[in-house]
């Protein structure tokens, strides 16, 4: 069995906190929107760094170990059902199970037009046949969690594809007030990383656990993942991105995921 690569540890480094109402121009160099609105309150970070159009629901389910097969069947009925219902106007980005990291955990990423779209969809689901399919999953769960996230403007979610292999979800718990610096750091660093592998998507939390950032990557296998990550250190700009990431984050986690059979991203 593969050993877990998930890690949660304190990250050294202390950054000065930005005060409410002061200029954030010095923190932002890559984003045209940020340059234009550099004197806005730092709490308006979502408008500065986010794509703005969509809301992505990260639905995490922990499943009873002996009910995994039954859960997968129930999940397919529900998530395929809402994806195919044009009245709901939602898109299933992908569905995965954890291979390395927290076991018996499943992740579904659902895209909504905006917050109003999320509200409308949830109301429609609860009054439709889809809700029966949703409740059919519940006996197989030990816990569930929903987090609403927004895409980084620099990294819109990849369209459906079937390239095969594994996915890596990297989750960073940021120090409060550092999201703008994070976006600026990754705006430069992502171009270096693209030379070896393109990201599948990147999000920051809006509702649920706050100050959290997610990156999703895809590799043919774990060995290729290791090789690509080692190659990235040879590219100018990547080492600086990693160094600054460590200063901005409180904790980091890495999970290896396998797409379910009905996942649009696989």
C-alpha positions as CSV (number, residue, x, y, z in Angstrom):
1,X,0.0,0.0,0.0
2,X,1.3,3.5,-0.8
3,X,2.4,5.5,2.1
4,X,0.5,8.8,2.8
5,X,2.1,11.9,1.4
6,X,-0.3,14.2,3.3
7,X,1.5,16.6,5.6
8,X,0.3,19.2,8.0
9,X,3.0,21.2,9.7
10,X,3.7,24.7,10.9
11,X,5.5,26.8,8.3
12,X,8.1,29.3,9.5
13,X,8.1,32.9,8.6
14,X,6.2,35.9,9.8
15,X,4.8,38.6,7.5
16,X,3.6,42.1,8.5
17,X,-0.1,42.3,8.5
18,X,-1.8,44.8,6.2
19,X,-4.2,47.2,8.0
20,X,-7.7,47.8,6.9
21,X,-8.0,50.7,4.4
22,X,-4.3,51.2,3.5
23,X,-3.1,50.9,-0.1
24,X,-2.3,47.4,-1.3
25,X,-0.5,48.6,-4.5
26,X,2.9,47.5,-3.1
27,X,1.6,43.9,-2.8
28,X,0.3,43.6,-6.4
29,X,2.3,43.6,-9.5
30,X,0.8,41.2,-12.0
31,X,-3.0,41.8,-11.9
32,X,-4.3,44.7,-14.0
33,X,-7.4,44.8,-11.9
34,X,-5.3,45.0,-8.7
35,X,-3.2,47.8,-10.2
36,X,-6.4,49.8,-11.1
37,X,-7.9,49.3,-7.6
38,X,-4.7,49.3,-5.5
39,X,-6.2,51.8,-3.0
40,X,-9.2,49.6,-2.2
41,X,-9.6,47.9,1.1
42,X,-7.6,44.7,1.4
43,X,-10.7,42.8,2.3
44,X,-12.0,43.1,-1.2
45,X,-9.4,40.5,-2.3
46,X,-11.9,38.3,-4.0
47,X,-12.8,40.9,-6.6
48,X,-9.1,41.6,-7.2
49,X,-7.8,38.1,-7.7
50,X,-11.0,36.0,-8.5
51,X,-12.4,35.1,-11.9
52,X,-15.8,36.2,-10.5
53,X,-18.2,34.5,-12.8
54,X,-18.5,31.1,-11.1
55,X,-18.8,29.6,-7.7
56,X,-17.4,26.1,-7.1
57,X,-18.8,23.8,-4.4
58,X,-16.3,21.4,-3.0
59,X,-18.4,18.6,-1.5
60,X,-16.4,16.3,0.6
61,X,-17.9,13.0,1.8
62,X,-16.3,10.5,4.2
63,X,-17.7,7.1,3.6
64,X,-18.0,4.0,5.7
65,X,-15.1,1.7,4.6
66,X,-17.4,-1.3,4.0
67,X,-19.9,0.8,1.9
68,X,-17.7,2.3,-0.7
69,X,-19.2,0.4,-3.6
70,X,-22.8,1.3,-2.6
71,X,-21.8,4.9,-2.1
72,X,-20.2,5.1,-5.6
73,X,-23.4,3.9,-7.2
74,X,-25.5,6.3,-5.3
75,X,-23.2,9.2,-6.0
76,X,-23.2,8.5,-9.7
77,X,-27.0,8.6,-9.8
78,X,-27.1,12.0,-8.0
79,X,-24.2,13.8,-9.6
80,X,-24.9,12.6,-13.1
81,X,-28.5,13.5,-12.6
82,X,-27.9,17.1,-11.6
83,X,-25.3,17.4,-14.4
84,X,-27.8,16.3,-17.1
85,X,-30.7,18.3,-15.8
86,X,-30.6,21.5,-17.9
87,X,-33.0,23.3,-15.6
88,X,-30.5,23.3,-12.8
89,X,-27.8,25.0,-14.9
90,X,-24.9,23.4,-13.1
91,X,-21.7,21.6,-14.2
92,X,-19.9,18.7,-12.5
93,X,-16.2,19.5,-12.9
94,X,-15.2,16.2,-11.4
95,X,-15.6,13.4,-8.8
96,X,-12.6,11.7,-7.1
97,X,-11.7,9.3,-4.3
98,X,-8.6,9.6,-2.2
99,X,-5.8,7.1,-2.9
100,X,-3.1,8.6,-0.7
101,X,-4.1,10.8,2.2
102,X,-7.3,10.6,4.2
103,X,-8.8,7.2,3.3
104,X,-12.5,6.7,2.4
105,X,-12.9,10.3,1.4
106,X,-14.5,11.5,-1.8
107,X,-14.5,14.9,-3.4
108,X,-17.0,16.3,-5.9
109,X,-16.5,19.8,-7.5
110,X,-19.7,21.3,-8.8
111,X,-19.8,24.6,-10.7
112,X,-22.6,27.2,-10.3
113,X,-23.1,30.4,-12.3
114,X,-22.8,32.6,-9.2
115,X,-24.2,32.8,-5.7
116,X,-27.7,33.4,-7.0
117,X,-27.3,30.4,-9.2
118,X,-26.2,28.3,-6.2
119,X,-29.3,29.4,-4.3
120,X,-31.6,28.6,-7.2
121,X,-30.1,25.2,-7.8
122,X,-30.3,24.2,-4.2
123,X,-34.0,25.1,-4.0
124,X,-34.7,23.2,-7.2
125,X,-32.8,20.1,-6.1
126,X,-34.7,20.0,-2.8
127,X,-38.0,20.0,-4.6
128,X,-37.1,17.5,-7.2
129,X,-36.4,13.7,-7.7
130,X,-32.7,14.5,-7.4
131,X,-33.1,15.0,-3.6
132,X,-34.1,11.4,-3.3
133,X,-30.9,10.4,-5.0
134,X,-29.0,12.7,-2.7
135,X,-30.6,11.2,0.5
136,X,-29.8,7.8,-0.9
137,X,-26.1,8.6,-0.3
138,X,-26.5,9.5,3.3
139,X,-26.6,6.1,4.9
140,X,-23.1,5.4,3.6
141,X,-21.5,8.5,5.0
142,X,-19.8,9.2,8.3
143,X,-19.5,13.0,7.6
144,X,-20.0,15.5,4.9
145,X,-18.8,19.0,4.2
146,X,-19.4,21.8,1.6
147,X,-17.1,24.6,0.9
148,X,-17.8,27.4,-1.6
149,X,-14.8,28.5,-3.6
150,X,-14.0,31.0,-6.3
151,X,-11.5,30.5,-9.1
152,X,-8.3,32.5,-9.3
153,X,-8.5,34.6,-12.5
154,X,-5.1,33.4,-13.6
155,X,-6.1,29.7,-13.4
156,X,-9.6,28.9,-14.7
157,X,-10.7,25.3,-14.3
158,X,-9.7,23.0,-17.2
159,X,-12.6,21.7,-19.4
160,X,-13.7,18.0,-19.3
161,X,-11.1,15.6,-20.6
162,X,-9.9,12.0,-20.2
163,X,-6.1,12.0,-20.1
164,X,-5.9,9.2,-17.5
165,X,-3.6,9.0,-14.5
166,X,-3.9,10.5,-11.1
167,X,-4.7,13.9,-9.6
168,X,-3.0,15.8,-6.8
169,X,-5.0,18.2,-4.7
170,X,-2.8,20.6,-2.7
171,X,-4.5,22.6,0.0
172,X,-2.9,25.5,1.8
173,X,-4.2,27.2,4.9
174,X,-3.0,30.8,4.5
175,X,-2.2,33.3,7.2
176,X,-5.2,35.8,7.2
177,X,-4.6,38.8,5.0
178,X,-2.1,37.2,2.7
179,X,-4.2,36.1,-0.3
180,X,-3.2,39.1,-2.4
181,X,0.4,38.3,-1.9
182,X,-0.3,34.7,-2.7
183,X,-1.9,35.6,-6.0
184,X,1.0,37.8,-6.9
185,X,3.5,35.1,-6.1
186,X,1.7,32.5,-8.1
187,X,1.0,34.8,-11.0
188,X,4.7,34.8,-11.7
189,X,5.5,31.3,-10.6
190,X,2.8,29.5,-12.5
191,X,4.4,30.5,-15.8
192,X,7.5,28.6,-14.7
193,X,5.5,25.6,-13.6
194,X,3.5,25.5,-16.9
195,X,6.7,24.5,-18.7
196,X,6.5,21.1,-17.1
197,X,2.8,20.6,-16.3
198,X,-0.4,22.6,-16.7
199,X,-2.6,23.0,-13.6
200,X,-6.2,21.7,-13.7
201,X,-7.5,24.5,-11.5
202,X,-7.0,26.8,-8.5
203,X,-9.5,28.2,-6.0
204,X,-9.7,30.2,-2.8
205,X,-12.4,29.7,-0.2
206,X,-15.3,32.1,0.2
207,X,-17.7,30.1,2.6
208,X,-16.6,27.4,4.9
209,X,-13.0,27.2,6.1
210,X,-11.6,30.6,5.2
211,X,-8.1,31.6,4.0
212,X,-7.8,28.3,2.2
213,X,-6.4,27.8,-1.3
214,X,-6.6,24.7,-3.4
215,X,-4.5,23.7,-6.5
216,X,-5.4,20.6,-8.6
217,X,-2.8,18.9,-10.8
218,X,-2.8,15.8,-13.1
219,X,0.0,13.3,-13.7
220,X,0.2,10.0,-15.5
221,X,1.5,8.4,-12.2
222,X,3.3,9.1,-9.0
223,X,6.8,8.5,-10.5
224,X,6.1,11.1,-13.2
225,X,4.8,13.5,-10.6
226,X,8.1,13.1,-8.7
227,X,10.2,13.6,-11.9
228,X,8.2,16.7,-13.0
229,X,8.4,18.3,-9.6
230,X,12.2,17.8,-9.5
231,X,12.5,19.3,-13.0
232,X,10.6,22.4,-11.9
233,X,13.4,23.3,-9.6
234,X,15.6,23.9,-12.6
235,X,13.3,26.5,-14.0
236,X,13.9,30.2,-13.2
237,X,11.3,31.6,-10.9
238,X,10.0,28.4,-9.3
239,X,12.3,28.3,-6.3
240,X,11.3,31.8,-5.4
241,X,7.6,30.9,-5.6
242,X,8.1,27.9,-3.3
243,X,10.0,30.0,-0.8
244,X,7.4,32.7,-0.6
245,X,4.6,30.1,-0.5
246,X,6.2,28.7,2.7
247,X,6.1,32.2,4.3
248,X,2.5,32.8,3.5
249,X,1.0,29.4,4.5
250,X,0.3,28.1,8.0
251,X,-0.2,24.5,6.8
252,X,0.0,22.4,3.6
253,X,-1.6,19.2,2.6
254,X,-1.2,17.0,-0.5
255,X,-3.7,14.3,-1.5
256,X,-3.5,11.8,-4.4
257,X,-6.9,11.3,-6.0
258,X,-8.4,8.9,-8.5
259,X,-11.3,10.0,-10.7
260,X,-14.6,8.1,-10.5
261,X,-15.9,6.5,-13.6
262,X,-18.5,9.3,-14.2
263,X,-16.1,12.2,-13.6
264,X,-15.9,14.7,-16.5
265,X,-12.2,15.3,-15.5
266,X,-10.3,12.1,-15.6
